[in-house]
Amino acid sequence: MAVRERLLLVLPGKEIYDYLCTGCGASLGQREVPASPGAASPLAMPLPHRHRHRRKP
């Protein structure tokens, strides 16, 4: 049976993934992946700029 990988948690030093059965949805296990040394933390990344349209007077 196929499994689906789901990202559970992103920490400064690692990411934690959960593996789910595609048939019944049961959790089959977890995996911790160490963060690469040059990768920026998602919390340290700037938020995308939202452009606001100005109304002309």
N, C-alpha and C positions, 0 to 999 in steps of 0.2 A: 504494500500500500504506500502511496506517496505521502510525503510530509510537507508541511508548510512552515517556513521559518518566520518568526515574529520577533521584532526588536522590543525587548521589555524595558531596558534601562540603559541610559548613556551616562557614564561617570567620567571624571577627568582622566582616569587611568585605564578604563576598560568599558566594554559594551557587553550587555548580557542579552542573549537570545533564547527564546523558547521554541521548541519544535512541537507542532501539533499534527495529529492525524487528520488527513483531509476527509476521511470517511465519517468519523464520529466526533472529531474535535477534541479528543483527549490529549492532554499534555504528555509527550513521550520523553522529554528531557530538556535540559538547559545547557548552554555553552557560554563561557566567558572568553571574550576576545580582547587581548591587550591593545590599547591604543598605540598607534604608531608615534614615535617620538616627535615628528614634525607636524602632526595633525593638530589643528586648533580645536579647542573645546567648543561644542555648539553654544554654550552659554557665553563664550567670549566673542562669538561672531556677531557683527552688527545686524540689526533688524533691517529688512528691506525698506527702502524709502518709499513712502506713499505720496504720489503726486496729487496735489489738490488743485483743482481748477478754480481760478479766481473769476468772480463775476465782474463784468465791466460795469462801471457806474453809469 
